[in-house]
């Protein structure tokens, strides 16, 4: 590989070009791991940036709902 090859941008149309995509993919993978305790081999890099944001929002909503249900069950054990 020459130096010139390293300077050329990736032209793969399937990979998102947003600068924070790598960070966002890592956040989504982490949220999926926290929610389920499993690692899913999903190619999130292929999703558009806006879809990754929505997926992260979804995982946060699910986490919030789960935490709220646990708090409710602990504070009102007679309603189980």
C-alpha positions as CSV (number, residue, x, y, z in Angstrom):
1,X,0.0,0.0,0.0
2,X,1.4,3.4,-0.9
3,X,0.8,6.6,0.8
4,X,-1.4,7.8,-2.0
5,X,-3.8,4.8,-1.3
6,X,-4.3,5.9,2.3
7,X,-5.3,9.4,1.3
8,X,-8.1,8.3,-1.0
9,X,-11.6,8.3,0.6
10,X,-13.7,5.2,0.7
11,X,-16.2,5.1,-2.1
12,X,-18.3,2.2,-0.8
13,X,-21.9,3.5,-1.0
14,X,-23.0,1.1,1.8
15,X,-20.9,2.7,4.5
16,X,-22.1,5.9,6.1
17,X,-19.9,8.9,5.7
18,X,-21.1,10.7,8.9
19,X,-18.1,11.4,11.2
20,X,-19.7,10.1,14.4
21,X,-21.0,6.9,12.9
22,X,-18.3,4.7,14.6
23,X,-19.1,6.2,18.0
24,X,-22.9,5.8,17.4
25,X,-22.5,2.2,16.3
26,X,-20.5,1.5,19.5
27,X,-23.2,3.1,21.6
28,X,-26.0,1.1,20.0
29,X,-24.0,-2.2,20.5
30,X,-23.4,-1.2,24.1
31,X,-27.1,-0.5,24.7
32,X,-28.1,-3.8,23.0
33,X,-25.6,-5.7,25.3
34,X,-26.9,-3.9,28.4
35,X,-30.6,-4.7,27.5
36,X,-30.2,-8.3,26.6
37,X,-26.8,-9.4,28.0
38,X,-25.9,-10.8,24.6
39,X,-23.7,-9.6,21.8
40,X,-25.6,-9.5,18.5
41,X,-23.6,-9.5,15.3
42,X,-25.6,-6.9,13.4
43,X,-23.8,-4.8,10.8
44,X,-25.0,-1.5,12.1
45,X,-22.4,0.3,10.0
46,X,-24.6,-0.3,7.0
47,X,-27.5,1.7,8.4
48,X,-27.9,5.4,7.7
49,X,-26.9,7.8,10.5
50,X,-30.6,8.8,11.1
51,X,-31.6,5.2,11.6
52,X,-28.8,4.6,14.1
53,X,-30.0,7.6,16.1
54,X,-33.6,6.2,16.1
55,X,-32.3,2.8,17.1
56,X,-30.4,4.3,20.0
57,X,-33.5,6.3,21.0
58,X,-35.5,3.0,21.0
59,X,-33.0,1.2,23.2
60,X,-33.0,4.1,25.7
61,X,-36.8,4.1,25.8
62,X,-36.8,0.3,26.5
63,X,-34.2,0.8,29.2
64,X,-36.3,3.6,30.8
65,X,-39.4,1.5,30.6
66,X,-37.7,-1.5,32.2
67,X,-36.2,0.6,35.0
68,X,-39.6,2.3,35.7
69,X,-41.3,-1.1,36.0
70,X,-38.6,-2.3,38.4
71,X,-39.0,0.9,40.5
72,X,-42.8,0.6,40.5
73,X,-42.6,-3.1,41.5
74,X,-40.3,-2.3,44.4
75,X,-42.2,0.7,45.7
76,X,-45.7,-1.1,45.4
77,X,-45.1,-4.8,46.0
78,X,-48.8,-5.4,46.8
79,X,-49.6,-4.6,43.1
80,X,-47.6,-7.5,41.7
